[in-house]
Amino acid sequence: MLARARALQARALPKGPADALRQVALFAAAYYGYRLVRGMVDGRAATAFENARNLIDVERTLGIFVEPTMQAWTSGSHLLLDAASWVYINAQTTVTVSALIWLYLFRNDSFYFVRNMMVVSMFLALIGYVSYPVAPPRMLPEWGFFDSVADFTGISRDSATVNALFNPYAAVPSMHVAYALMIGLPLARLVRWRALRVFWTVYPLLVTFVIVATANHLLVDAFFGALTAGVAGSTAWWLARVRPAAWAFAPAT
């Protein structure tokens, strides 16, 4: 019985309970860092709105300001808009957390590379949120945007509970896109079913569509999210050279 219990523990916790607790603590520390930044951007609403309008001006100059058209097109189908809102709510929480748990339990050799990417990206995002707060498009109704996620959930983004949990001026970089890349591309190399490989390969594109269709980000926000993921990935590759046995990525064979 003891041997069986140890085998089950090894299967459920590949590096033991202490390592699992370290990973939880690491992500918890990142979350509290986010909460700290949340307090630092309070009172900077005017700057956040000005920055958002400046980014729209940049997109208009480049001829890529298509976000109002995309949301209007999506809103033509109530089902499609609700599906986009559902994906937006779950992509950064349910999907990302579930993917990290799966990686830890079943592809543990690759988990630490992805973890390093995530931690580095969070650090970069916090710098961005403090130095350049940006209001999301949904707060700019003069351009025809509306908050489809609030309509879907029936919960106002201005409620005390929502404001306590989320930074309302954290549009740049889009961490939805960053997480989608840092989860989607590794999983596309690690899962065995071809259908799942295809899904995880296109997952970042799906999330990019969702964040625009729900008026939570501009395309330029998505670009900076992808850039954040790229820098985080490059840093993780460098860290893997420092500790290849512990931090290298091990694609499925």
Secondary structure, DSSP 8 states (H G I E B T S, - for coil): -HHHHHHHHHHHSTTHHHHHHHHHHHHHHHHHHHHHHHHHTTT-HHHHHHHHHHHHHHHHHHT---HHHHHHHHTT-HHHHHHHHHHHHHIIIIIHHHHHHHHHHH-HHHHHHHHHHHHHHHHHHHHHHHHS-B--GGG-GGGT---HHHHHHS--TTSHHHHHHS-TTB-SS-HHHHHHHHHHHHHHHH---HHHHHHHHHHHHHHHHHHHHTTS--HHHHHHHHHHHHHHHHHHHHHHHHSHHHH------
